[in-house]
């Protein structure tokens, strides 16, 4: 079977494995204070055009989300999210387990709008008894969103300006950030994101690394306290250099870095799959420019493709069709995509 159900089912890019093996018997101080981690931090600061940024490395996305949210918010504050946001639907209530309610807003295309955020904020503060309800303290955006869509620079800028004029932190979940940055139509850069956000992270687990997320933040309070939060949440990896090595390999080289190349490859593979479905007259659920595509398939079509391929059932569309996700990755083989496309064309 050929799998198209996730973008983290392969291991790591060979250059990362080579770098890890090469450093295997070296001796380094632990907990992310080693030379490799510092080199990776500087590489990320260069990519973001800001040498004042804080950078810390965690193992996974849920760990990064929970640690950031709990580190920044007071005990009575919650985080505004799209109802489809990862922290709301796919993290087993992890933010709530630390005492921070996810204030979920309906998002028809997976993205929050400025109006939704503003209405949520003002509805809280205009309530005479607002101290009886959870105070919004942060806005959480997934970019790309769970359905592969990205925000425009204009949208991010407007949301950022509102957040910063109303004492809300802006936090961008970048588990699939590379695929968003390399998407057709993306008009912002890592440097833009670093300027607009209080904190975001560069996802490695889903974009070529064996594991790891690089949390990037600004602000004196985060610089002073974030490592305490990492330790308290069990996220401080003793052999921290394993993270630094990976991110340095992924991001060194500026615009020509491995991270961008791998993400672009995945997007190109996904575009070919989409084109094959569309050539067959099969409708797409949403206009995703990233590595996730969502054709509307009948049960019969799913059964035909299911004899050789493993996509992911996403949701029911109507009585005759389901939304099915085909997800490519940094390691997706062109020959597998070619085979899938041929089978789509031959499908009933």
Buried (B, 14 or more C-beta within 10 A) or exposed (E): EBBBBBBBBBEBBEEBBEBBEEBEEEEBEEBBEBEBBBBBBBBBBBBBEBEEBBBBBBBBBBBBBBBBBBBBBEEEBBBBBBBBBBBBBEBEEBBBEBBBBBBBBEBEEBBBBBEBBBEBBEEBEEEEEEEEBBBBBBBBBBBBBBBBBBBEBEBBBBBBEBBBEBEBBBBBBBBBBBBBBBBEEBEBBBEBBBBBBBBBBBBBBBBBBBBBBBBBBBBEEBBEEBBEBBEEBEBBBEEBBBBBBBBBBBBBBEEEBBBBBBBBBBBBBBBBBBEBBBEBEBEBBBEBBBBBBBBBBEEEBBEBBBEEBBBBEBEEBEEEBBBBBBBBBBBBEEEBBEBBBEBBEEBE
